[in-house]
């Protein structure tokens, strides 16, 4: 086993997922006051990232489940969810951002598949980075890298929750999170589509 694989994997994860902390903080802000929101967000994050790893590992072994030309169109996932969140925010605009919502209902509670879809789409470009790394690593190093990624994912989730619960940030997200979330999701979607040249953009 390459003795430096743990450090390399940690650095690779940090570089390719730094923007995910902002999205996680917005999801945690959206889920404030909703029962089990933390577990839902964590499960969605792990589900989405597991899908990224599955595609990358498969591609490293020569099985292409997701054609490279299809990756830019993953931007449609956060774009659609962002538009949906914007519509919900518009419909509930008169309620104010600081109101408590029913933990069992309401538009603010993130869903596992929504979080997973955003995670997968936002990490679609990660696949292109992970594949050559996995392809040149032996099975042992690849396994270590995947384990490091999954451990650091828990750290990322904790960081997103931490930022969302800091008093100053929490107040700002409580007031503006319903606006920021759709803006960020739509921005991610458009960026993925444009960077990948989807639809001839």
C-alpha atoms as a printed R data frame, in Angstrom:
    type eleno elety resid chain resno       x      y       z
1   ATOM     1    CA   UNK     A     1   0.000  0.000   0.000
2   ATOM     2    CA   UNK     A     2   1.194  3.503  -0.819
3   ATOM     3    CA   UNK     A     3   2.028  5.077   2.585
4   ATOM     4    CA   UNK     A     4   0.881  8.490   1.381
5   ATOM     5    CA   UNK     A     5  -2.511  7.370   0.088
6   ATOM     6    CA   UNK     A     6  -4.424  8.618   3.147
7   ATOM     7    CA   UNK     A     7  -3.041 12.133   2.805
8   ATOM     8    CA   UNK     A     8  -3.537 12.112  -0.956
9   ATOM     9    CA   UNK     A     9  -7.130 10.936  -0.609
10  ATOM    10    CA   UNK     A    10  -7.848 13.559   2.061
11  ATOM    11    CA   UNK     A    11  -6.436 16.331  -0.123
12  ATOM    12    CA   UNK     A    12  -8.319 15.095  -3.178
13  ATOM    13    CA   UNK     A    13 -11.591 14.981  -1.259
14  ATOM    14    CA   UNK     A    14 -11.126 18.474   0.195
15  ATOM    15    CA   UNK     A    15 -10.279 20.045  -3.164
16  ATOM    16    CA   UNK     A    16 -13.200 18.443  -5.005
17  ATOM    17    CA   UNK     A    17 -15.843 18.992  -2.314
18  ATOM    18    CA   UNK     A    18 -15.095 22.378  -0.748
19  ATOM    19    CA   UNK     A    19 -18.207 23.955  -2.279
20  ATOM    20    CA   UNK     A    20 -20.392 21.225  -0.799
21  ATOM    21    CA   UNK     A    21 -20.123 22.730   2.691
22  ATOM    22    CA   UNK     A    22 -22.109 25.792   1.568
23  ATOM    23    CA   UNK     A    23 -24.843 23.601   0.104
24  ATOM    24    CA   UNK     A    24 -24.940 21.481   3.271
25  ATOM    25    CA   UNK     A    25 -25.246 24.576   5.472
26  ATOM    26    CA   UNK     A    26 -28.203 25.729   3.357
27  ATOM    27    CA   UNK     A    27 -29.854 22.311   3.660
28  ATOM    28    CA   UNK     A    28 -29.393 22.355   7.437
29  ATOM    29    CA   UNK     A    29 -30.882 25.851   7.564
30  ATOM    30    CA   UNK     A    30 -33.798 24.651   5.447
31  ATOM    31    CA   UNK     A    31 -34.328 21.735   7.817
32  ATOM    32    CA   UNK     A    32 -34.225 23.810  11.010
33  ATOM    33    CA   UNK     A    33 -37.234 22.944  13.152
34  ATOM    34    CA   UNK     A    34 -37.978 19.769  11.200
35  ATOM    35    CA   UNK     A    35 -37.763 16.471  13.016
36  ATOM    36    CA   UNK     A    36 -34.950 14.159  11.855
37  ATOM    37    CA   UNK     A    37 -33.714 16.741   9.320
38  ATOM    38    CA   UNK     A    38 -30.096 16.080  10.296
39  ATOM    39    CA   UNK     A    39 -30.430 12.362   9.643
40  ATOM    40    CA   UNK     A    40 -32.237 13.017   6.379
41  ATOM    41    CA   UNK     A    41 -29.503 15.348   5.123
42  ATOM    42    CA   UNK     A    42 -26.715 12.971   6.193
43  ATOM    43    CA   UNK     A    43 -28.446 10.007   4.538
44  ATOM    44    CA   UNK     A    44 -29.001 11.978   1.336
45  ATOM    45    CA   UNK     A    45 -25.403 13.162   1.294
46  ATOM    46    CA   UNK     A    46 -24.065  9.640   1.755
47  ATOM    47    CA   UNK     A    47 -26.466  8.235  -0.843
48  ATOM    48    CA   UNK     A    48 -25.458 10.832  -3.440
49  ATOM    49    CA   UNK     A    49 -21.739 10.476  -2.730
50  ATOM    50    CA   UNK     A    50 -21.974  6.675  -2.761
51  ATOM    51    CA   UNK     A    51 -23.431  6.954  -6.267
52  ATOM    52    CA   UNK     A    52 -20.480  9.151  -7.313
53  ATOM    53    CA   UNK     A    53 -18.015  6.603  -5.922
54  ATOM    54    CA   UNK     A    54 -19.853  3.692  -7.543
55  ATOM    55    CA   UNK     A    55 -19.679  5.332 -10.968
56  ATOM    56    CA   UNK     A    56 -16.017  6.314 -10.499
57  ATOM    57    CA   UNK     A    57 -14.936  2.854  -9.286
58  ATOM    58    CA   UNK     A    58 -16.848  1.138 -12.091
59  ATOM    59    CA   UNK     A    59 -15.291  3.466 -14.684
60  ATOM    60    CA   UNK     A    60 -11.833  2.813 -13.221
61  ATOM    61    CA   UNK     A    61 -12.379 -0.885 -13.949
62  ATOM    62    CA   UNK     A    62 -13.562 -0.092 -17.465
63  ATOM    63    CA   UNK     A    63 -17.332 -0.241 -16.953
64  ATOM    64    CA   UNK     A    64 -18.892  3.036 -18.081
65  ATOM    65    CA   UNK     A    65 -22.332  3.326 -16.511
66  ATOM    66    CA   UNK     A    66 -22.434  7.078 -17.058
67  ATOM    67    CA   UNK     A    67 -21.147  8.255 -20.461
68  ATOM    68    CA   UNK     A    68 -18.905 11.310 -20.225
69  ATOM    69    CA   UNK     A    69 -21.241 13.203 -22.558
70  ATOM    70    CA   UNK     A    70 -24.088 12.732 -20.067
71  ATOM    71    CA   UNK     A    71 -22.294 14.358 -17.105
72  ATOM    72    CA   UNK     A    72 -23.064 18.000 -18.075
73  ATOM    73    CA   UNK     A    73 -26.782 17.175 -18.149
74  ATOM    74    CA   UNK     A    74 -26.637 16.308 -14.444
75  ATOM    75    CA   UNK     A    75 -26.982 20.071 -14.028
76  ATOM    76    CA   UNK     A    76 -30.680 19.616 -14.759
77  ATOM    77    CA   UNK     A    77 -31.114 17.981 -11.312
78  ATOM    78    CA   UNK     A    78 -30.084 20.952  -9.109
79  ATOM    79    CA   UNK     A    79 -31.610 23.342 -11.652
80  ATOM    80    CA   UNK     A    80 -34.997 21.625 -11.351
81  ATOM    81    CA   UNK     A    81 -34.777 21.406  -7.560
82  ATOM    82    CA   UNK     A    82 -33.738 25.060  -7.387
83  ATOM    83    CA   UNK     A    83 -36.736 26.117  -9.465
84  ATOM    84    CA   UNK     A    84 -38.979 23.988  -7.233
85  ATOM    85    CA   UNK     A    85 -37.492 25.610  -4.099
86  ATOM    86    CA   UNK     A    86 -37.950 29.060  -5.642
87  ATOM    87    CA   UNK     A    87 -41.625 28.349  -6.352
88  ATOM    88    CA   UNK     A    88 -42.119 27.138  -2.764
89  ATOM    89    CA   UNK     A    89 -40.358 30.207  -1.386
90  ATOM    90    CA   UNK     A    90 -42.595 32.448  -3.509
91  ATOM    91    CA   UNK     A    91 -45.754 30.694  -2.341
92  ATOM    92    CA   UNK     A    92 -44.759 31.094   1.323
93  ATOM    93    CA   UNK     A    93 -43.260 34.571   0.999
94  ATOM    94    CA   UNK     A    94 -45.798 36.145   3.376
95  ATOM    95    CA   UNK     A    95 -44.898 33.942   6.327
96  ATOM    96    CA   UNK     A    96 -41.496 35.436   7.071
97  ATOM    97    CA   UNK     A    97 -38.221 33.582   7.419
98  ATOM    98    CA   UNK     A    98 -38.153 33.385  11.209
99  ATOM    99    CA   UNK     A    99 -41.417 31.573  11.768
100 ATOM   100    CA   UNK     A   100 -41.385 28.109  13.286
101 ATOM   101    CA   UNK     A   101 -42.667 25.448  10.968
102 ATOM   102    CA   UNK     A   102 -44.503 22.251  11.815
103 ATOM   103    CA   UNK     A   103 -41.829 19.553  12.212
104 ATOM   104    CA   UNK     A   104 -44.016 17.060  10.371
105 ATOM   105    CA   UNK     A   105 -44.857 19.209   7.372
106 ATOM   106    CA   UNK     A   106 -44.095 22.374   5.476
107 ATOM   107    CA   UNK     A   107 -41.858 23.135   2.546
108 ATOM   108    CA   UNK     A   108 -38.648 23.577   4.507
109 ATOM   109    CA   UNK     A   109 -37.775 19.964   5.282
110 ATOM   110    CA   UNK     A   110 -35.198 18.558   2.872
111 ATOM   111    CA   UNK     A   111 -35.848 15.085   1.463
112 ATOM   112    CA   UNK     A   112 -33.261 12.323   1.165
113 ATOM   113    CA   UNK     A   113 -33.539 11.957  -2.605
114 ATOM   114    CA   UNK     A   114 -33.372 15.735  -3.143
115 ATOM   115    CA   UNK     A   115 -30.160 15.988  -1.099
116 ATOM   116    CA   UNK     A   116 -28.769 12.913  -2.872
117 ATOM   117    CA   UNK     A   117 -29.613 14.339  -6.309
118 ATOM   118    CA   UNK     A   118 -27.890 17.654  -5.568
119 ATOM   119    CA   UNK     A   119 -24.870 15.862  -4.086
120 ATOM   120    CA   UNK     A   120 -24.555 13.584  -7.124
121 ATOM   121    CA   UNK     A   121 -25.027 16.362  -9.668
122 ATOM   122    CA   UNK     A   122 -22.687 18.755  -7.865
123 ATOM   123    CA   UNK     A   123 -20.084 15.989  -7.705
124 ATOM   124    CA   UNK     A   124 -20.482 14.886 -11.297
125 ATOM   125    CA   UNK     A   125 -17.227 16.570 -12.245
126 ATOM   126    CA   UNK     A   126 -15.541 14.749  -9.346
127 ATOM   127    CA   UNK     A   127 -15.993 11.522 -11.285
128 ATOM   128    CA   UNK     A   128 -13.588 12.763 -13.956
129 ATOM   129    CA   UNK     A   129 -10.989 13.426 -11.244
130 ATOM   130    CA   UNK     A   130 -11.513 10.213  -9.276
131 ATOM   131    CA   UNK     A   131 -11.464  7.813 -12.255
132 ATOM   132    CA   UNK     A   132  -7.785  8.251 -13.245
133 ATOM   133    CA   UNK     A   133  -6.739  8.196  -9.579
134 ATOM   134    CA   UNK     A   134  -8.650  4.968  -8.959
135 ATOM   135    CA   UNK     A   135  -7.491  3.461 -12.257
136 ATOM   136    CA   UNK     A   136  -3.818  3.933 -11.395
137 ATOM   137    CA   UNK     A   137  -4.204  2.792  -7.780
138 ATOM   138    CA   UNK     A   138  -4.297 -0.845  -6.811
139 ATOM   139    CA   UNK     A   139  -7.410 -2.345  -5.205
140 ATOM   140    CA   UNK     A   140  -5.888 -1.809  -1.736
141 ATOM   141    CA   UNK     A   141  -5.167  1.893  -2.270
142 ATOM   142    CA   UNK     A   142  -8.549  2.398  -3.903
143 ATOM   143    CA   UNK     A   143 -10.273  0.842  -0.890
144 ATOM   144    CA   UNK     A   144  -8.320  3.072   1.495
145 ATOM   145    CA   UNK     A   145  -9.188  6.152  -0.567
146 ATOM   146    CA   UNK     A   146 -12.898  5.281  -0.556
147 ATOM   147    CA   UNK     A   147 -12.842  4.765   3.228
148 ATOM   148    CA   UNK     A   148 -11.068  8.125   3.705
149 ATOM   149    CA   UNK     A   149 -13.684  9.804   1.492
150 ATOM   150    CA   UNK     A   150 -16.552  8.332   3.503
151 ATOM   151    CA   UNK     A   151 -14.981  9.334   6.832
152 ATOM   152    CA   UNK     A   152 -14.338 12.876   5.609
153 ATOM   153    CA   UNK     A   153 -17.909 13.072   4.330
154 ATOM   154    CA   UNK     A   154 -19.046 12.834   7.965
155 ATOM   155    CA   UNK     A   155 -16.678 15.711   8.786
156 ATOM   156    CA   UNK     A   156 -18.167 17.743   5.907
157 ATOM   157    CA   UNK     A   157 -21.705 17.095   7.169
158 ATOM   158    CA   UNK     A   158 -20.681 18.153  10.681
159 ATOM   159    CA   UNK     A   159 -19.052 21.300   9.258
160 ATOM   160    CA   UNK     A   160 -22.199 22.185   7.303
161 ATOM   161    CA   UNK     A   161 -24.290 21.751  10.439
162 ATOM   162    CA   UNK     A   162 -21.784 23.762  12.496
163 ATOM   163    CA   UNK     A   163 -21.895 26.736  10.137
164 ATOM   164    CA   UNK     A   164 -25.692 26.593   9.918
165 ATOM   165    CA   UNK     A   165 -26.010 26.733  13.724
166 ATOM   166    CA   UNK     A   166 -23.587 29.601  14.458
167 ATOM   167    CA   UNK     A   167 -25.780 32.437  15.832
168 ATOM   168    CA   UNK     A   168 -24.855 35.072  13.239
169 ATOM   169    CA   UNK     A   169 -24.935 32.642  10.310
170 ATOM   170    CA   UNK     A   170 -28.079 30.930  11.619
171 ATOM   171    CA   UNK     A   171 -29.925 34.259  11.812
172 ATOM   172    CA   UNK     A   172 -28.848 35.160   8.280
173 ATOM   173    CA   UNK     A   173 -29.814 31.740   6.925
174 ATOM   174    CA   UNK     A   174 -33.106 31.819   8.814
175 ATOM   175    CA   UNK     A   175 -33.916 35.154   7.218
176 ATOM   176    CA   UNK     A   176 -32.489 34.580   3.743
177 ATOM   177    CA   UNK     A   177 -31.983 30.806   3.433
178 ATOM   178    CA   UNK     A   178 -35.276 30.312   1.592
179 ATOM   179    CA   UNK     A   179 -33.934 32.713  -1.058
180 ATOM   180    CA   UNK     A   180 -30.310 31.550  -1.040
181 ATOM   181    CA   UNK     A   181 -31.078 27.841  -1.443
182 ATOM   182    CA   UNK     A   182 -32.861 28.131  -4.817
183 ATOM   183    CA   UNK     A   183 -30.302 30.703  -6.011
184 ATOM   184    CA   UNK     A   184 -27.398 28.379  -5.125
185 ATOM   185    CA   UNK     A   185 -29.079 25.292  -6.612
186 ATOM   186    CA   UNK     A   186 -30.011 27.078  -9.829
187 ATOM   187    CA   UNK     A   187 -26.487 28.531  -9.997
188 ATOM   188    CA   UNK     A   188 -24.929 25.079  -9.577
189 ATOM   189    CA   UNK     A   189 -27.213 23.662 -12.245
190 ATOM   190    CA   UNK     A   190 -26.459 26.405 -14.758
191 ATOM   191    CA   UNK     A   191 -22.719 26.200 -14.035
192 ATOM   192    CA   UNK     A   192 -22.671 22.432 -14.630
193 ATOM   193    CA   UNK     A   193 -24.649 22.806 -17.869
194 ATOM   194    CA   UNK     A   194 -22.518 25.679 -19.204
195 ATOM   195    CA   UNK     A   195 -19.130 24.242 -18.162
196 ATOM   196    CA   UNK     A   196 -20.007 20.926 -19.745
197 ATOM   197    CA   UNK     A   197 -21.310 22.464 -22.951
198 ATOM   198    CA   UNK     A   198 -24.759 20.918 -22.545
199 ATOM   199    CA   UNK     A   199 -27.312 21.887 -25.212
200 ATOM   200    CA   UNK     A   200 -24.459 23.548 -27.133
201 ATOM   201    CA   UNK     A   201 -23.971 26.244 -24.472
